């Protein structure tokens, strides 16, 4: 019976830590949503891809495989952009590296927002993670979707 109070304490602590995590995700996602306007110009504010004559300006975030991969790969796309493998489907040859000049905190919040809102991943990305990934990928080439899938498979 001595273990019952301990078990109750652990259960209560777990509830509070889950609630705190949800609050952290919601807070970071709200900040990211405010910055998402730039992304929304091509991906659409609802994440479904902005239509252009005969094609989409960019891919839909809805059910995106990339957003379900490690957050580092989303950061890589923001830092380096993305080579489009099917330019007839999407406007332009590349996604521009819009995060290359953004502050780490903005990149982290945008990643938290798009992954939680469109990828179903309820996880906070931090500015410290983004700074480390930025340094790690400083000399990386611009990836394609296939490159990202290969990187994800190695994890």
Buried (B, 14 or more C-beta within 10 A) or exposed (E): EEEEEEEEEEEEEEEEEEEEEEEBBBEBBEBBBEBBEBBBEBBBEEBBBBEEEEBBBBBBBBEBEBBBBBBBBBBBBBBBBBBBEEEEEBBEEBBEBBBEEBEBBBBBBBBBBBBBBBBEBBBBBBBEBBBBBBEEBEEEEBBBBEBBBEBBEEE
